[in-house]
Amino acid sequence: MNHTASTTTDHAIEAPGAGRTATPFLRALQWSVRLELWQHRWIVIGPLVAASILVATSVLEAIGAPGNIAALLARAPDARRVAIAHPYGLSAGMIAMAAFFMGIFYCIEALQSERSDRSILFWKSLPVSDATIVLSKAWIPLVVLPLIVYAVTLVAQTIMAVTSTFALIATGGDPAALWRELSLERPIVHLYGIAVMAILHSPLYAWILMVSAWARRRALVWVFLPPYLIGAAEQLAFGHSNVKKLIGHLIMEPFARGFALDPYAHAKMPAFDRVAQIDPASVFGRPGTWIGLAATTLFLLIAIRFRRDRELT
């Protein structure tokens, strides 16, 4: 009698797990990404703050010195185009840089925090694999943040253009002259540039996710301390640091490389607002790009393994 009751109880406990069906990968990934966004809503703060500062500066300049736009339009054609395009390129760069740092700090805590707050117990109870969870976390800096950057940049630049238009009207200028200088190809160019940045930044994000999955605590230290120590040792031993150059490449070069430019050979970057400037071969024709993508894949696979095997401590 007791044996029968025990068996029945065991079956009752095991039934939910035994009858649980696997969730399709794409559906599970979509659900996991949405949950990540809900739990880490703060990642949009950086791009929004940068955009707010730029828009506020543009509005204040239009109110305080409305004649500046007319003065720029009075320049020679080449200088006029660069001068008009400069604030829009600056806005895209600042918003992208803010999102870059948000992505770094997100990756640092993405896999470590779920162990420290024990939310990993919730994830482990779901029919979602470790691979899906890690990929959903990588999806945030590699796909979601770039799309947020693109949308925020378009809105900020539209407000800046409208503000400049009203400033011209207020000073008796010709708004059509301004809009002739504002290339309609700019959104396409910026989308391409943001995609290139995401691709070339992917090894860095994947490395940080791997460290976050491995480190029991203080992932921030483990992310930045080893490269710093290696770079310092190289500098002392050889008088130069390849690690420093690599970090500079990851942070400074991606956007310029997408247009076949050497960022270190230009004192002032040209205006990026023409589709003809796009040069995918300068990105995908370089072995470094494919080595970086291979490293990204390797780091993510290791992160998946660490998450699968790591205990809650």
SVG drawing of the C-alpha trace seen along z (x, -y; Angstrom):
<svg xmlns="http://www.w3.org/2000/svg" viewBox="-2 -88 64 90">
<polyline fill="none" stroke="black" stroke-width="0.4" points="0.0,0.0 2.8,-2.4 4.8,-1.4 1.8,-2.2 1.3,-5.6 5.0,-6.4 5.0,-5.4 1.9,-7.5 3.5,-10.5 6.7,-10.2 4.8,-10.0 2.8,-13.1 6.0,-15.0 7.7,-13.9 4.8,-14.3 5.2,-18.1 8.8,-17.7 8.2,-14.5 5.4,-16.0 7.1,-19.3 7.8,-19.9 10.8,-21.8 10.0,-25.4 10.9,-26.1 14.3,-27.9 13.2,-31.1 10.2,-31.5 12.3,-30.8 14.9,-33.3 12.3,-36.0 10.7,-35.5 14.2,-35.5 15.2,-38.8 12.0,-40.5 12.5,-39.4 16.1,-40.7 14.8,-44.1 12.2,-44.1 14.8,-43.3 17.4,-45.7 15.4,-48.7 18.3,-51.0 20.3,-50.1 18.4,-52.7 19.4,-55.5 22.8,-56.1 21.6,-56.7 18.6,-58.8 20.8,-61.0 23.3,-61.6 20.4,-62.4 18.8,-64.7 22.0,-66.7 22.5,-67.1 19.0,-68.1 19.0,-70.6 22.3,-72.1 20.9,-72.4 17.7,-74.1 19.6,-76.5 22.0,-77.4 19.1,-78.1 17.5,-80.4 20.7,-82.1 22.4,-82.4 19.9,-81.8 22.3,-83.4 24.9,-80.6 23.1,-78.3 22.9,-81.1 26.6,-81.8 27.4,-78.1 25.4,-78.2 27.4,-81.2 30.6,-79.2 32.2,-77.6 30.4,-74.4 32.9,-71.8 33.3,-73.6 29.6,-74.2 28.8,-70.5 31.3,-69.4 30.1,-72.2 26.4,-71.4 27.0,-67.6 29.4,-67.9 26.7,-68.2 24.8,-65.2 27.9,-63.0 28.7,-64.1 25.3,-63.2 25.5,-59.7 28.9,-59.2 28.0,-60.3 24.8,-58.2 26.6,-55.2 29.4,-55.6 26.9,-55.9 25.2,-52.7 28.7,-51.0 29.4,-51.6 25.8,-50.6 26.5,-47.3 29.7,-46.7 28.2,-47.2 25.2,-45.1 27.5,-42.2 29.5,-42.4 26.6,-41.7 24.4,-39.7 25.5,-36.2 27.0,-36.9 24.0,-38.7 21.7,-35.8 23.8,-33.7 24.1,-36.4 20.4,-37.1 19.6,-33.4 17.3,-34.2 19.2,-31.4 16.9,-29.1 13.9,-30.6 15.7,-30.2 16.7,-26.6 13.1,-25.7 12.1,-26.7 12.3,-24.6 14.9,-27.0 18.5,-25.8 21.6,-27.5 22.5,-28.2 19.3,-30.1 19.8,-32.2 23.4,-33.1 22.4,-34.0 19.5,-36.1 22.0,-38.1 24.4,-38.5 21.4,-39.6 21.0,-42.8 24.4,-44.5 24.7,-43.0 21.2,-43.6 18.8,-45.4 21.2,-48.3 22.2,-49.0 18.5,-49.3 17.9,-51.6 20.9,-53.7 19.6,-54.0 16.1,-54.9 17.2,-57.5 19.7,-59.0 17.0,-59.4 14.7,-61.2 17.5,-63.4 18.7,-64.4 15.2,-65.1 14.6,-67.5 18.0,-69.1 17.1,-69.7 13.6,-71.1 15.2,-73.4 17.7,-74.7 14.9,-75.2 13.0,-77.4 16.2,-79.3 16.7,-80.1 13.1,-81.2 13.4,-83.5 16.5,-85.2 15.0,-85.4 17.1,-82.6 16.2,-80.0 15.3,-76.6 15.5,-74.9 19.3,-75.7 19.7,-73.8 17.7,-70.8 19.8,-70.6 22.8,-70.1 21.1,-67.4 21.6,-64.2 18.5,-61.9 21.0,-59.1 22.2,-59.7 19.8,-57.2 21.1,-54.4 24.7,-55.3 24.2,-55.5 22.4,-52.1 25.4,-50.6 27.9,-52.2 26.0,-51.0 25.9,-47.4 29.6,-47.5 30.3,-48.7 28.2,-45.9 30.0,-43.3 33.5,-44.6 32.5,-45.0 31.1,-41.5 34.4,-39.8 34.6,-42.3 31.0,-41.7 31.4,-38.0 34.6,-38.1 32.9,-40.0 29.9,-37.6 32.3,-34.7 34.0,-36.4 30.6,-37.1 29.7,-33.4 33.1,-32.3 33.7,-34.8 32.2,-33.9 32.3,-37.6 33.7,-41.0 33.4,-40.3 34.2,-44.0 37.7,-43.5 38.3,-40.3 37.2,-42.1 39.5,-45.0 42.4,-44.0 44.0,-41.3 44.2,-43.5 45.5,-46.3 48.3,-44.2 49.2,-42.7 49.3,-46.1 51.4,-47.5 53.9,-44.6 54.2,-45.0 54.8,-48.8 57.5,-48.3 59.2,-45.4 59.0,-46.6 58.1,-50.2 54.7,-49.6 51.5,-47.8 49.6,-45.6 46.8,-45.3 46.4,-49.1 46.3,-49.1 43.7,-46.3 41.5,-48.2 41.9,-51.4 40.9,-49.4 37.7,-48.1 36.6,-51.5 37.9,-54.0 38.1,-52.3 35.0,-50.3 32.9,-53.1 35.8,-54.6 36.9,-51.1 33.4,-50.6 34.2,-53.5 37.8,-52.4 39.3,-55.2 42.2,-55.1 41.0,-57.0 44.5,-57.7 45.4,-59.4 42.7,-62.0 42.9,-64.9 39.2,-65.6 36.8,-62.9 34.9,-63.8 31.1,-63.8 29.6,-60.4 26.3,-61.0 26.6,-59.4 25.9,-55.8 28.9,-56.0 31.1,-56.2 30.1,-52.8 32.8,-50.1 31.8,-46.7 35.0,-45.1 37.1,-47.2 35.4,-45.4 34.6,-41.8 37.7,-41.7 40.0,-41.9 41.1,-38.7 40.8,-40.4 37.0,-40.7 36.6,-36.9 39.0,-36.1 36.9,-38.4 33.7,-36.6 35.4,-33.2 36.5,-34.5 33.0,-35.7 31.6,-32.2 34.3,-30.6 33.7,-32.9 29.9,-32.4 30.4,-28.6 32.6,-28.8 30.1,-31.0 27.4,-28.5 29.5,-25.7 30.4,-27.8 26.7,-28.6 25.7,-25.0 28.4,-23.8 28.6,-26.8 27.1,-26.4 25.2,-29.2 28.2,-30.4"/>
</svg>
